[in-house]
Amino acid sequence: MTRQIPLIVLLPSILLGYGADCDPNRPHEVAIVATTSAPPSKTLDIQNPSANIPAAITLSAGVVVAVRCWDSCDYTCEDFAITAADPTLVRILPIDRGSWYDEAFAIVAVKAGVTTLTVTSKCASQAYPLTVTAD
């Protein structure tokens, strides 16, 4: 049985807590999250930027990773897109998950090299240095 919470109980949380972490002086952020993993002995490492850690992605050649987006505006990543500066190293393919709010992409590591992936949403943009290793 599903328990329903009356709106009057939720209203203070919605009015006071929702969006409380949104600092108008802080720039908006966008990040990607892997929804699949690499095979054993292959590399898949996505570092989203934080206070002391720069954004970076490392993949083994031949690895395909599915990614979703998160952003600090509405958390749904409206107009999510990924582009590669050098599309000969990685291919970006859309994944149809059946709903507009749950966009996803596959990143296919084609061959070893270094390039930049740019992740954008309606909210923000983030450049990720990408290294594709030969292992």
C-alpha positions in Angstrom: 0.0 0.0 0.0 1.3 3.4 -0.9 1.2 6.0 1.8 0.3 9.5 0.6 1.8 12.6 2.3 -0.6 15.5 2.6 0.6 18.6 0.7 0.3 20.7 3.8 3.2 18.6 5.3 5.3 19.0 2.2 4.6 22.7 1.5 7.2 24.2 4.0 9.9 21.9 2.6 9.0 22.9 -0.9 8.9 26.6 -0.1 11.9 26.8 2.2 14.1 23.9 1.2 13.7 23.4 -2.5 16.4 25.4 -4.3 18.0 26.5 -1.0 21.4 25.3 -2.3 21.1 27.6 -5.3 23.5 30.5 -4.8 22.8 33.2 -7.4 26.5 34.2 -7.3 27.6 30.6 -8.1 27.8 29.7 -11.7 25.6 26.9 -13.0 27.1 23.5 -13.5 26.6 20.5 -15.9 28.2 17.1 -15.5 27.9 13.6 -17.0 27.3 10.3 -15.1 28.2 6.9 -16.5 25.3 4.5 -16.6 27.4 1.5 -17.8 30.9 0.3 -16.9 33.9 -0.8 -18.8 34.8 -4.5 -19.3 37.4 -6.0 -17.0 40.9 -4.9 -17.8 39.6 -1.8 -19.6 39.6 1.8 -18.3 36.6 4.0 -17.7 37.2 7.0 -15.5 35.0 10.1 -15.5 36.1 12.9 -13.2 33.5 15.6 -12.8 34.9 18.9 -11.6 34.9 19.8 -8.0 36.8 22.3 -5.8 40.2 20.8 -6.3 39.6 18.2 -9.1 39.5 19.3 -12.7 37.2 17.6 -15.2 38.7 14.7 -17.1 37.7 11.5 -18.8 39.9 8.4 -19.5 38.7 5.5 -21.7 40.3 2.5 -23.2 40.1 2.2 -27.0 37.1 0.0 -27.8 35.1 0.9 -24.7 31.5 2.2 -25.1 30.0 4.0 -22.2 26.4 5.3 -21.8 26.2 8.6 -20.0 23.4 10.8 -18.7 23.5 14.4 -17.7 23.0 16.3 -14.5 22.8 20.1 -14.2 22.4 22.6 -11.4 19.4 24.4 -12.9 16.6 21.8 -12.9 18.5 18.5 -12.7 16.9 17.2 -15.9 19.5 18.5 -18.3 17.2 20.0 -20.9 18.8 20.2 -24.4 21.7 17.9 -23.3 24.4 17.5 -26.0 27.9 16.2 -26.2 30.4 17.1 -28.9 34.0 15.9 -29.5 36.7 18.3 -30.8 38.2 15.3 -32.7 35.5 12.9 -33.8 38.1 10.5 -35.2 39.0 9.5 -31.6 35.5 9.2 -30.2 32.0 8.9 -31.6 29.0 10.3 -29.8 25.7 8.5 -30.5 22.3 9.4 -29.1 20.5 6.7 -27.1 16.7 6.7 -27.4 15.4 6.0 -23.9 11.8 6.8 -24.8 11.4 10.0 -22.9 12.5 13.6 -23.6 13.7 14.2 -20.0 16.0 11.2 -19.8 18.4 11.9 -22.7 21.5 9.8 -22.9 24.5 9.3 -25.2 26.9 6.6 -25.9 30.6 7.6 -26.0 32.5 5.2 -28.2 36.3 5.3 -27.8 37.6 4.5 -31.3 41.4 5.0 -31.1 44.1 6.2 -28.8 44.7 10.0 -28.5 43.7 13.1 -26.7 40.8 15.4 -27.4 38.1 17.5 -25.6 34.4 16.6 -25.1 32.1 19.5 -24.5 28.9 18.7 -22.5 26.2 21.3 -22.7 22.6 21.7 -21.5 20.2 24.6 -21.5 21.8 25.5 -18.1 25.6 25.3 -18.6 28.6 24.0 -20.5 31.6 22.0 -19.3 34.7 20.9 -21.3 36.2 17.5 -20.4 39.8 16.7 -21.5 39.5 13.2 -22.9 42.3 10.6 -23.1 41.7 7.4 -25.1 44.4 4.8 -24.1 45.5 1.9 -26.3 45.1 -0.7 -23.6 
